[in-house]
């Protein structure tokens, strides 16, 4: 008998994830993955985005695996900081450095400051060496603070 897989929540960042984005492709390959929808993908409202993530997590029949991208990595970190680590785990890909004016646009600044407390659930951070939204060393720092495994995706 195959073990049951935890619910998987796909959490896109600013602008959502278009048809060719890896999150969308994962969801197409796995129709049971659930995308956390936001009211406005281009003008993120922190409180609304956090409430929508919280509602999606609470609607899961078991602790989910949260798969976040870019701005949504900070959203997941904020949720964990407020609610603890009642998640199966997190995969945080290309975490945007919301604390940096030179790396992120003004519409993301409502997500400041980046929570840096250790997560109470397993976590993986994946970062590339040429991401315009975060310095590679800063992504490594996030992973260390969160107690996450770090994966170097190279230049991509």
Residue frames as a rotation matrix with the C-alpha (Angstrom) as fourth column:
UNK 1
0.582 0.813 0.000 0.00
0.813 -0.582 0.000 0.00
0.000 0.000 -1.000 0.00
UNK 2
-0.254 -0.658 0.709 1.33
0.641 -0.663 -0.386 3.42
0.724 0.356 0.591 -0.99
UNK 3
-0.493 0.061 -0.868 1.60
0.780 -0.411 -0.472 6.03
-0.385 -0.910 0.156 1.81
UNK 4
0.607 0.765 0.214 -0.78
0.793 -0.566 -0.225 8.96
-0.051 0.307 -0.950 1.58
UNK 5
-0.467 -0.718 0.515 0.74
0.750 -0.631 -0.198 12.17
0.467 0.294 0.834 0.28
UNK 6
-0.410 0.326 -0.852 0.12
0.591 -0.617 -0.520 15.38
-0.695 -0.717 0.061 2.24
UNK 7
0.750 0.622 0.225 -2.00
0.608 -0.513 -0.606 18.08
-0.262 0.591 -0.763 0.62
UNK 8
-0.433 -0.892 0.129 0.18
0.860 -0.366 0.357 20.36
-0.271 0.265 0.925 -1.51
UNK 9
0.691 0.595 -0.410 -0.49
0.472 -0.801 -0.368 24.09
-0.547 0.061 -0.835 -1.66
UNK 10
-0.186 -0.665 0.724 1.02
0.959 -0.284 -0.015 26.03
0.215 0.691 0.690 -4.56
UNK 11
0.578 0.320 -0.750 1.62
0.582 -0.807 0.104 29.63
-0.572 -0.497 -0.653 -3.45
UNK 12
0.203 -0.485 0.850 2.70
0.882 -0.286 -0.374 31.95
0.425 0.826 0.370 -6.28
UNK 13
-0.435 -0.443 -0.784 4.34
0.712 -0.702 0.001 35.30
-0.550 -0.558 0.621 -5.75
UNK 14
-0.177 0.298 -0.938 3.78
-0.231 -0.939 -0.254 38.72
-0.957 0.172 0.235 -7.27
UNK 15
-0.363 0.085 -0.928 2.00
-0.909 -0.251 0.332 38.48
-0.205 0.964 0.169 -10.63
UNK 16
0.688 0.558 0.464 0.92
-0.492 0.829 -0.268 34.84
-0.534 -0.044 0.844 -10.10
UNK 17
-0.447 -0.800 0.401 2.63
-0.200 0.526 0.827 32.06
-0.872 0.289 -0.395 -12.05
UNK 18
-0.002 0.447 -0.894 1.93
-0.945 -0.293 -0.145 32.09
-0.327 0.845 0.423 -15.76
UNK 19
0.846 0.524 -0.098 1.24
-0.521 0.776 -0.354 29.08
-0.109 0.351 0.930 -18.01
UNK 20
0.537 -0.718 -0.443 4.95
-0.046 0.500 -0.865 28.23
0.842 0.485 0.235 -18.51
UNK 21
0.030 -0.517 0.856 5.99
-0.915 -0.358 -0.184 28.76
0.402 -0.778 -0.484 -14.88
UNK 22
-0.743 -0.414 -0.525 7.26
-0.221 0.894 -0.391 25.72
0.631 -0.174 -0.756 -12.98
UNK 23
-0.815 0.492 0.306 4.50
-0.289 0.113 -0.951 26.05
-0.502 -0.863 0.050 -10.34
UNK 24
0.124 0.892 -0.435 1.80
-0.905 -0.078 -0.418 25.93
-0.407 0.445 0.798 -13.01
UNK 25
-0.103 -0.238 -0.966 3.46
-0.725 0.683 -0.091 22.95
0.681 0.691 -0.242 -14.68
UNK 26
-0.972 -0.234 0.005 3.63
-0.161 0.656 -0.737 21.08
0.169 -0.718 -0.676 -11.36
UNK 27
-0.456 0.874 0.167 -0.04
-0.485 -0.086 -0.870 21.78
-0.746 -0.478 0.463 -10.79
UNK 28
0.205 0.512 -0.834 -0.93
-0.978 0.147 -0.150 20.57
0.045 0.846 0.531 -14.30
UNK 29
-0.416 -0.464 -0.782 0.98
-0.438 0.856 -0.275 17.33
0.797 0.228 -0.560 -13.66
UNK 30
-0.847 0.129 -0.516 -0.66
0.498 0.531 -0.685 16.97
0.186 -0.837 -0.514 -10.23
UNK 31
-0.347 0.779 0.522 -4.30
0.072 -0.532 0.843 18.10
0.935 0.331 0.129 -10.44
UNK 32
0.490 0.533 -0.690 -4.78
0.712 0.212 0.669 17.48
0.503 -0.819 -0.276 -6.71
UNK 33
-0.637 -0.686 -0.352 -2.32
0.771 -0.567 -0.290 20.31
-0.001 -0.457 0.890 -5.90
UNK 34
0.503 0.853 -0.138 -4.22
0.863 -0.505 0.019 23.38
-0.053 -0.129 -0.990 -4.70
UNK 35
-0.461 -0.600 0.653 -3.27
0.624 -0.743 -0.242 26.89
0.631 0.296 0.717 -5.80
UNK 36
-0.141 0.351 -0.926 -3.74
0.812 -0.494 -0.311 29.58
-0.567 -0.795 -0.215 -3.18
UNK 37
-0.015 0.247 0.969 -5.56
0.847 -0.511 0.144 32.32
0.531 0.823 -0.201 -5.09
UNK 38
-0.621 -0.214 -0.754 -5.16
0.603 -0.745 -0.286 36.00
-0.501 -0.632 0.591 -4.29
UNK 39
0.447 0.865 -0.230 -7.59
0.555 -0.469 -0.686 38.85
-0.701 0.179 -0.690 -4.98
UNK 40
0.956 -0.211 -0.204 -4.95
-0.293 -0.701 -0.650 40.96
-0.006 0.681 -0.732 -6.73
UNK 41
0.682 -0.722 0.115 -1.73
0.715 0.692 0.101 39.38
-0.153 0.014 0.988 -7.94
UNK 42
0.075 -0.680 0.730 -0.16
0.724 -0.466 -0.508 42.69
0.686 0.566 0.457 -8.99
UNK 43
-0.175 -0.076 0.982 -1.00
-0.509 -0.846 -0.157 44.86
0.843 -0.527 0.109 -5.96
UNK 44
-0.210 0.069 -0.975 -0.45
0.504 0.862 -0.048 42.51
0.838 -0.502 -0.216 -3.03
UNK 45
0.266 0.348 0.899 -2.19
-0.693 -0.579 0.429 43.36
0.670 -0.737 0.088 0.22
UNK 46
-0.697 -0.709 -0.105 -0.23
-0.452 0.549 -0.702 41.63
0.556 -0.442 -0.704 2.97
UNK 47
-0.613 0.493 0.617 -3.16
-0.610 0.200 -0.766 41.11
-0.502 -0.847 0.178 5.37
UNK 48
0.469 0.832 -0.296 -5.40
-0.827 0.295 -0.479 39.74
-0.311 0.469 0.827 2.60
UNK 49
0.140 -0.498 -0.856 -2.71
-0.638 0.615 -0.462 37.45
0.757 0.611 -0.232 1.19
UNK 50
-0.846 -0.483 0.226 -1.92
-0.463 0.456 -0.760 36.13
0.264 -0.748 -0.609 4.68
UNK 51
-0.243 0.849 0.469 -5.62
-0.720 0.166 -0.674 35.53
-0.650 -0.501 0.572 5.41
UNK 52
0.579 0.458 -0.675 -6.04
-0.809 0.422 -0.408 33.63
0.098 0.782 0.615 2.14
UNK 53
-0.312 -0.746 -0.589 -3.01
-0.491 0.657 -0.572 31.46
0.813 0.111 -0.571 2.87
UNK 54
-0.828 0.036 0.559 -4.30
-0.532 0.260 -0.806 30.80
-0.174 -0.965 -0.196 6.38
UNK 55
0.190 0.978 0.083 -7.74
-0.830 0.205 -0.518 29.82
-0.524 0.029 0.851 5.04
UNK 56
0.419 -0.094 -0.903 -6.17
-0.709 0.587 -0.390 27.46
0.567 0.804 0.179 2.49
UNK 57
-0.682 -0.716 -0.152 -4.01
-0.420 0.553 -0.720 25.80
0.599 -0.427 -0.677 5.16
UNK 58
-0.659 0.481 0.579 -6.94
-0.595 0.138 -0.792 25.44
-0.461 -0.866 0.195 7.54
UNK 59
0.375 0.849 -0.373 -9.08
-0.901 0.239 -0.362 23.90
-0.218 0.471 0.854 4.78
UNK 60
-0.233 -0.544 -0.806 -6.59
-0.686 0.679 -0.260 21.05
0.689 0.493 -0.532 4.32
UNK 61
0.770 0.595 -0.233 -7.54
-0.306 0.663 0.683 17.69
0.561 -0.455 0.692 5.87
UNK 62
0.651 -0.669 -0.359 -3.93
0.746 0.478 0.464 17.23
-0.138 -0.570 0.810 7.08
UNK 63
0.375 -0.580 -0.723 -0.92
-0.046 -0.791 0.611 19.53
-0.926 -0.196 -0.323 7.50
UNK 64
0.978 0.104 0.182 0.04
0.173 0.088 -0.981 20.55
-0.118 0.991 0.068 3.95
UNK 65
-0.158 -0.978 0.134 3.29
0.854 -0.067 0.516 20.95
-0.496 0.196 0.846 2.10
UNK 66
0.763 0.365 -0.533 3.53
0.133 -0.896 -0.424 24.62
-0.632 0.252 -0.732 1.13
UNK 67
-0.085 -0.741 0.666 5.36
0.951 0.138 0.275 25.27
-0.296 0.657 0.694 -2.15
UNK 68
0.726 0.350 -0.592 6.04
0.318 -0.934 -0.163 29.01
-0.610 -0.070 -0.789 -2.32
UNK 69
0.071 -0.677 0.733 7.80
0.985 -0.068 -0.159 31.17
0.157 0.733 0.662 -4.89
UNK 70
-0.430 -0.408 0.806 9.44
0.471 -0.862 -0.186 34.58
0.770 0.300 0.563 -4.62
UNK 71
-0.501 0.280 0.819 7.24
-0.606 -0.789 -0.101 37.00
0.618 -0.547 0.565 -2.62
UNK 72
0.574 0.800 -0.173 5.18
-0.468 0.494 0.732 34.06
0.672 -0.340 0.659 -1.36
UNK 73
-0.056 -0.658 -0.751 8.25
0.537 0.614 -0.578 32.76
0.842 -0.436 0.319 0.50
UNK 74
-0.910 -0.228 0.346 8.00
-0.123 -0.649 -0.751 35.73
0.395 -0.726 0.563 2.85
UNK 75
-0.019 0.980 0.198 4.26
-0.834 -0.125 0.538 35.11
0.552 -0.155 0.819 3.10
UNK 76
0.502 0.150 -0.852 4.90
0.125 0.962 0.243 31.52
0.856 -0.229 0.464 4.20
UNK 77
-0.538 -0.776 -0.330 7.54
0.511 0.010 -0.859 32.71
0.670 -0.631 0.391 6.68
UNK 78
-0.692 0.375 0.617 5.07
-0.602 -0.771 -0.207 35.21
0.398 -0.514 0.759 8.15
UNK 79
0.397 0.887 -0.236 2.41
-0.591 0.444 0.673 32.49
0.702 -0.128 0.700 8.47
UNK 80
0.220 -0.399 -0.890 4.85
0.506 0.827 -0.245 30.17
0.834 -0.396 0.384 10.24
UNK 81
-0.802 -0.560 0.209 5.98
0.156 -0.533 -0.832 32.98
0.577 -0.635 0.515 12.56
UNK 82
-0.449 0.719 0.530 2.36
-0.828 -0.558 0.056 33.60
0.336 -0.414 0.846 13.59
UNK 83
0.536 0.843 -0.034 0.98
-0.809 0.525 0.264 30.06
0.240 -0.114 0.964 13.65
UNK 84
0.149 -0.545 0.825 3.92
-0.563 0.639 0.524 27.78
-0.813 -0.542 -0.212 14.36
UNK 85
-0.627 -0.587 -0.512 5.06
-0.752 0.285 0.595 24.93
-0.203 0.758 -0.620 12.24
UNK 86
-0.111 0.653 0.749 1.86
-0.135 0.737 -0.662 22.94
-0.985 -0.175 0.006 11.79
UNK 87
0.505 0.141 -0.851 2.84
-0.854 -0.056 -0.516 22.16
-0.121 0.988 0.092 8.21
UNK 88
0.927 -0.267 0.262 4.11
0.301 0.948 -0.099 18.97
-0.222 0.170 0.960 6.62
UNK 89
-0.128 -0.988 -0.091 6.90
0.757 -0.156 0.634 21.20
-0.641 0.012 0.768 5.33
UNK 90
0.740 0.286 -0.608 7.79
-0.110 -0.841 -0.530 24.07
-0.663 0.460 -0.591 3.06
UNK 91
-0.045 -0.722 0.691 9.60
0.957 0.168 0.238 24.38
-0.288 0.671 0.683 -0.24
UNK 92
0.654 0.182 -0.734 10.65
0.159 -0.982 -0.102 27.99
-0.740 -0.050 -0.671 -0.72
UNK 93
0.108 -0.565 0.818 11.96
0.968 0.246 0.042 28.77
-0.225 0.787 0.574 -4.19
UNK 94
-0.417 -0.422 0.805 13.72
0.674 -0.738 -0.038 32.03
0.610 0.527 0.592 -5.02
UNK 95
0.267 0.558 -0.785 12.79
0.941 -0.328 0.087 33.94
-0.209 -0.762 -0.613 -1.86
UNK 96
0.301 -0.099 0.948 12.51
0.464 -0.854 -0.236 37.63
0.833 0.511 -0.212 -2.76
UNK 97
-0.554 -0.567 -0.610 14.50
0.821 -0.253 -0.511 39.93
0.136 -0.784 0.605 -0.47
UNK 98
0.372 0.870 0.324 11.58
0.763 -0.485 0.427 42.10
0.528 0.088 -0.845 0.60
UNK 99
0.601 -0.199 -0.774 13.84
0.587 -0.548 0.596 44.09
-0.542 -0.813 -0.213 2.94
UNK 100
-0.482 -0.876 -0.022 15.92
0.545 -0.319 0.775 45.36
-0.686 0.361 0.632 0.00
UNK 101
0.377 0.591 -0.713 14.76
-0.169 -0.713 -0.680 48.40
-0.911 0.377 -0.169 -1.99
UNK 102
-0.235 -0.574 -0.784 17.22
-0.878 -0.220 0.425 47.48
-0.416 0.789 -0.453 -4.75
UNK 103
-0.978 -0.191 0.084 15.92
-0.150 0.921 0.359 43.93
-0.146 0.339 -0.929 -5.15
UNK 104
-0.488 0.866 0.105 12.16
0.858 0.498 -0.124 44.21
-0.160 0.030 -0.987 -4.81
UNK 105
-0.518 0.362 0.775 9.54
0.318 -0.760 0.567 46.65
0.794 0.540 0.278 -6.10
UNK 106
-0.825 0.158 0.542 7.63
-0.496 -0.663 -0.560 48.97
0.271 -0.731 0.626 -3.76
UNK 107
0.151 0.985 -0.088 4.42
-0.794 0.174 0.582 46.91
0.589 -0.018 0.808 -3.92
UNK 108
0.247 -0.117 -0.962 6.19
0.284 0.958 -0.043 44.12
0.926 -0.263 0.270 -1.98
UNK 109
-0.633 -0.680 0.371 7.32
-0.103 -0.401 -0.910 46.30
0.768 -0.614 0.184 0.90
UNK 110
0.157 0.778 0.608 4.12
-0.882 -0.166 0.440 45.69
0.443 -0.606 0.661 2.88
UNK 111
0.795 0.080 -0.601 5.53
0.044 0.981 0.190 42.20
0.605 -0.177 0.776 3.54
UNK 112
-0.263 -0.951 0.161 8.48
-0.027 -0.159 -0.987 43.66
0.964 -0.264 0.016 5.50
UNK 113
-0.056 -0.991 -0.121 10.32
-0.987 0.037 0.154 42.71
-0.148 0.128 -0.981 7.60
UNK 114
0.086 -0.009 -0.996 11.32
-0.449 0.892 -0.047 39.21
0.889 0.452 0.072 6.54
UNK 115
0.811 0.168 0.560 10.70
-0.581 0.338 0.741 36.86
-0.064 -0.926 0.372 9.49
UNK 116
0.063 -0.904 -0.423 13.97
-0.685 0.269 -0.677 35.19
0.726 0.332 -0.602 10.42
UNK 117
0.021 0.004 1.000 12.96
-0.917 0.399 0.017 32.83
-0.399 -0.917 0.012 13.24
UNK 118
-0.922 -0.387 -0.012 13.64
-0.373 0.880 0.294 29.12
-0.104 0.275 -0.956 12.94
UNK 119
-0.131 0.897 -0.422 10.72
-0.796 0.158 0.585 27.22
0.592 0.412 0.693 11.41
UNK 120
-0.275 0.151 0.950 8.92
-0.763 0.566 -0.311 24.54
-0.584 -0.811 -0.041 13.39
UNK 121
0.779 0.476 0.408 8.58
-0.102 0.738 -0.667 22.35
-0.619 0.478 0.623 10.29
UNK 122
-0.082 -0.821 0.565 10.95
0.674 0.372 0.639 20.89
-0.735 0.433 0.523 7.70
UNK 123
0.785 0.298 -0.543 11.97
-0.123 -0.785 -0.608 23.38
-0.607 0.544 -0.579 5.03
UNK 124
-0.044 -0.760 0.649 13.98
0.894 0.260 0.365 23.59
-0.446 0.596 0.668 1.83
UNK 125
0.539 0.095 -0.837 15.16
-0.199 -0.951 -0.236 26.82
-0.818 0.294 -0.494 0.23
UNK 126
0.170 -0.440 0.882 16.12
0.917 0.399 0.022 26.75
-0.361 0.805 0.471 -3.46
UNK 127
0.665 0.004 -0.747 17.96
-0.081 -0.994 -0.077 29.74
-0.743 0.112 -0.660 -4.90
UNK 128
0.683 -0.466 0.563 19.84
0.703 0.209 -0.680 30.60
0.200 0.860 0.470 -8.06
UNK 129
-0.119 -0.868 -0.481 23.09
0.866 -0.328 0.377 32.51
-0.485 -0.372 0.791 -8.21
UNK 130
-0.931 -0.249 0.267 21.71
0.359 -0.755 0.549 35.14
0.065 0.607 0.792 -10.59
UNK 131
0.023 0.995 -0.096 18.27
0.989 -0.008 0.149 35.93
0.147 -0.098 -0.984 -9.18
UNK 132
-0.488 -0.226 0.843 17.58
0.309 -0.948 -0.075 39.68
0.816 0.224 0.533 -9.57
UNK 133
0.398 0.784 0.477 15.28
-0.236 -0.415 0.879 39.66
0.887 -0.462 0.020 -6.53
UNK 134
0.953 -0.173 0.250 17.74
-0.224 0.155 0.962 38.31
-0.205 -0.973 0.109 -3.95
UNK 135
0.054 -0.985 -0.166 21.50
-0.948 0.001 -0.318 38.06
0.313 0.174 -0.934 -3.54
UNK 136
0.227 -0.030 -0.973 22.60
-0.106 0.993 -0.056 34.43
0.968 0.116 0.222 -3.35
UNK 137
-0.761 -0.589 -0.273 24.25
0.219 0.164 -0.962 34.99
0.611 -0.792 0.004 0.04
UNK 138
-0.638 0.612 0.467 21.05
-0.769 -0.531 -0.356 36.54
0.029 -0.586 0.810 1.38
UNK 139
0.382 0.758 -0.528 19.02
-0.703 0.609 0.367 33.49
0.600 0.231 0.766 0.28
UNK 140
-0.162 -0.531 -0.832 21.57
0.261 0.790 -0.555 31.30
0.952 -0.307 0.010 2.09
UNK 141
-0.933 -0.164 0.319 21.13
-0.215 -0.455 -0.864 33.50
0.287 -0.875 0.389 5.18
UNK 142
-0.052 0.985 0.165 17.35
-0.967 -0.091 0.238 33.03
0.250 -0.147 0.957 5.06
UNK 143
0.397 0.183 -0.899 17.83
-0.209 0.972 0.105 29.26
0.893 0.146 0.425 4.91
UNK 144
-0.608 -0.682 -0.407 20.20
0.287 0.289 -0.913 29.28
0.741 -0.672 0.020 7.89
UNK 145
-0.794 0.346 0.500 17.81
-0.596 -0.605 -0.528 31.43
0.119 -0.717 0.687 9.96
UNK 146
0.192 0.976 -0.104 14.83
-0.954 0.210 0.212 29.22
0.229 0.059 0.972 9.10
UNK 147
-0.215 -0.343 0.915 16.77
-0.581 0.798 0.162 25.98
-0.785 -0.496 -0.370 9.77
UNK 148
0.794 0.597 -0.110 16.15
-0.387 0.358 -0.850 24.98
-0.468 0.718 0.515 6.16
UNK 149
0.064 -0.689 0.722 18.12
0.645 0.581 0.497 22.77
-0.762 0.434 0.481 3.82
UNK 150
0.281 -0.052 -0.958 19.65
-0.484 -0.870 -0.094 24.93
-0.829 0.491 -0.269 1.08
UNK 151
0.285 -0.168 0.944 19.81
0.739 0.666 -0.105 23.95
-0.611 0.727 0.313 -2.59
UNK 152
-0.299 -0.506 -0.809 22.04
-0.283 -0.762 0.582 25.89
-0.911 0.403 0.085 -4.98
UNK 153
0.601 0.631 0.490 20.21
0.323 0.368 -0.872 25.96
-0.731 0.683 0.017 -8.33
UNK 154
-0.334 -0.811 0.481 23.21
0.852 -0.041 0.522 27.49
-0.403 0.584 0.704 -10.10
UNK 155
-0.785 0.062 -0.617 22.67
-0.249 -0.943 0.221 30.25
-0.568 0.327 0.755 -12.63
UNK 156
-0.681 0.601 0.418 19.12
0.731 0.524 0.437 30.02
0.044 0.603 -0.796 -13.90
